[in-house]
Amino acid sequence: MQRELVNIIDRLPASAINSLLEYAEFLLLKYDIVSEKEEEELSEEMKVFLTKRMERHEANREKAIGIEELKNRLNKKYGFELECNS
């Protein structure tokens, strides 16, 4: 099966290969498949950002809202329903 897929890809024009790559990335997200690259450790910059964000959250817990409230506010502001598997 993999050989057949490679043969088909080899016959595609460059523009179609780009579309195929985008679709493959979409499927990985859809089926929640994590690549080895995505499992790499966070950068120091991202760790600092997340730490500061968590500190702000901890210091202001009373301002936090739940996912349902967030969905309601976005629906009211933008007029569309959000589906969230929380």
C-alpha positions, 0 to 999 in steps of 0.5 A: 500500500505504501509503495502504491501511495508513493507511486501516485505521489510521484505522478502529481504536479508540484501544486498538487503535492503542496495540497496533499501535504496540507491535507495530510497535516489536517488528517494528523490533527484530526486524528490527534496524531503527534509527530516526534517533532511536536513532542520536543521540549518547549523553548525557554521563551515559551516556558517563560511565557507560560510561567508568567501566564500561569502566575497571572492566572493564579493571582487573579483566579476570581477573574477566570471564566469557564469554557461554557461562559467563554462560549456564551460570550463569543456567541453573543459577540460574534453570533455563532455557536461553538462546539467544545469537547470539554 
